[in-house]
């Protein structure tokens, strides 16, 4: 049997589809892995002070 270009591309496409399906099935069977870990900061940057109600009622400097 002669393997021409179109037949070769078809065989490669079928192999790629089979590998993708197998990989997808294999990944779905595994439990999810937690890869993001939160790191607590050392302390809040800057002074912490109580909010003043009068300052809250004034428009901000960025308001144009």
ZADRENLO-499521 format. One record per residue (C-alpha): residue in three letters; y, z, x. Coordinates in steps of 0.001 Angstrom, whole numbers, plus 500000, padded with zeros to 6 digits. Layout:
REM residues N
+--------+--------+--------+--------+
: residu :     yy :     zz :     xx :
+--------+--------+--------+--------+
:    ALA :      Y :      Z :      X :
...
+--------+--------+--------+--------+
//
This chain:
REM residues 64
+--------+--------+--------+--------+
: residu :     yy :     zz :     xx :
+--------+--------+--------+--------+
:    UNK : 500000 : 500000 : 500000 :
:    UNK : 503318 : 498960 : 501385 :
:    UNK : 506201 : 501441 : 501299 :
:    UNK : 509386 : 499514 : 500606 :
:    UNK : 512880 : 500925 : 500631 :
:    UNK : 513162 : 501507 : 496865 :
:    UNK : 509754 : 503125 : 496713 :
:    UNK : 510629 : 505360 : 499691 :
:    UNK : 513883 : 506446 : 498020 :
:    UNK : 511957 : 507196 : 494810 :
:    UNK : 509379 : 509282 : 496673 :
:    UNK : 512132 : 511179 : 498509 :
:    UNK : 513965 : 511808 : 495236 :
:    UNK : 510807 : 513093 : 493555 :
:    UNK : 510074 : 515380 : 496512 :
:    UNK : 513624 : 516699 : 496465 :
:    UNK : 513441 : 517350 : 492710 :
:    UNK : 510107 : 519146 : 493105 :
:    UNK : 511447 : 521279 : 495962 :
:    UNK : 514589 : 522146 : 493989 :
:    UNK : 512546 : 523120 : 490942 :
:    UNK : 510208 : 525259 : 493040 :
:    UNK : 513111 : 526915 : 494824 :
:    UNK : 514901 : 527615 : 491563 :
:    UNK : 511742 : 529142 : 490060 :
:    UNK : 511182 : 531229 : 493187 :
:    UNK : 514777 : 532522 : 493202 :
:    UNK : 514651 : 533409 : 489507 :
:    UNK : 511485 : 535460 : 490028 :
:    UNK : 513090 : 537671 : 492693 :
:    UNK : 515133 : 540702 : 491638 :
:    UNK : 518884 : 540423 : 492155 :
:    UNK : 520120 : 541680 : 495501 :
:    UNK : 523315 : 543663 : 495737 :
:    UNK : 525221 : 541983 : 498557 :
:    UNK : 528710 : 543373 : 497953 :
:    UNK : 529407 : 546937 : 499023 :
:    UNK : 532623 : 548721 : 498158 :
:    UNK : 534295 : 550583 : 500993 :
:    UNK : 536465 : 553539 : 500080 :
:    UNK : 539886 : 553465 : 501666 :
:    UNK : 541030 : 556284 : 503886 :
:    UNK : 544092 : 557271 : 501868 :
:    UNK : 546730 : 555751 : 499626 :
:    UNK : 549337 : 553834 : 501678 :
:    UNK : 552713 : 555330 : 500938 :
:    UNK : 554140 : 558369 : 499182 :
:    UNK : 552662 : 559530 : 495896 :
:    UNK : 555312 : 560890 : 493514 :
:    UNK : 555497 : 561477 : 489776 :
:    UNK : 556972 : 558740 : 487596 :
:    UNK : 560490 : 559255 : 486242 :
:    UNK : 560931 : 558106 : 482622 :
:    UNK : 564507 : 556953 : 483247 :
:    UNK : 563349 : 554737 : 486111 :
:    UNK : 560669 : 553248 : 483866 :
:    UNK : 563200 : 552238 : 481193 :
:    UNK : 565415 : 550322 : 483643 :
:    UNK : 564583 : 546650 : 484306 :
:    UNK : 563046 : 545964 : 487679 :
:    UNK : 564835 : 544431 : 490669 :
:    UNK : 562640 : 541329 : 490397 :
:    UNK : 563795 : 540565 : 486835 :
:    UNK : 566229 : 537890 : 487861 :
+--------+--------+--------+--------+
//
